[in-house]
Structure formats: C-alpha cells, structure tokens
Amino acid sequence: MQKQSRFLTELIGVGIGGAIGGSVRYLLGLVPIIGAMPVMTMLINWVGTFLLASLGAYLANRESRLQPWQTFIGTGVIGGFTTFSTMILQVNQQALISLTTAIIYVVLTIGGGLIMVKIGQKFGRKVSEVRS
C-alpha cells in the first residue's frame, strides 16, 4: 500500500505542478515582445533548464525522501513551464518567413540551454554544499 500511496501522491503532485508551470508560461506568453524571434519561449526554456539542472544537482546527494519534491517541481512545475513543442512550432513558423532567423533561433535556444545546464548544475551543487 505504501508504494501505491507514494505513486498516487507523486501523480497528483505532477498534475498540480504542471498546472502551475503551464499557467506561469501562459501568463509570460502574454507579455508583448517586439521582434522577429519568439524571445519569450526561448527565455522560458532557458530559465526552466537552469532550474531543472539546479534541482537535479542539489538533490543528487540528498535523501530519497525528497523524491516527491523533485517529481512535483521537476516533472510538474518545470515540465509544465518549459515547452519543446512550442519551440519547434515557432521554428517552423520562423522558417516560413526567414530560414536564417529560424536557424539563429534554434542555435540560440539550444546553445543557451546548454550554457544554462552548466550554470544550473554549478549553482545546485553550491547550494547543496552550503546546506550540508
């Protein structure tokens, strides 16, 4: 029964977290941005990547009792906040207008994401060390 209860708790957490993350993404998407590139989606994905990498690095050496929080925050909130599918649709839309802009957008999004992973991992490890 313990395993089933934990599964149900994590499933509900992912659902609630996804609703929170998706709602925040939707609200940020309403902010008007001037320019050819969908900058807000790129920024959202960068922030989400940083947060997910930080969380993973922080929890790497923590007790397993924090696992439900990782599921709630990582899979739920951050998973609902970031959006790969929207980015791909926006790349397709950009390519119809300007292939060059679409390529720049992909390079910036992925390159920035890789940088944010490294920064996030370092940040998460530092916070974990301070809290130990």
Secondary structure, DSSP 8 states (H G I E B T S, - for coil): -HHHHHHHHHHHHHHHHHHHHHHHHHHHHTS---SSS-HHHHHHHHHHHHHHHHHHHHHTTS-GGGHHHHIIIIIIIIHHH--HHHHHHHHHHHHHH-HHHHHHHHHHHHHHHHHHHHHHHHHHHHHHHHH-
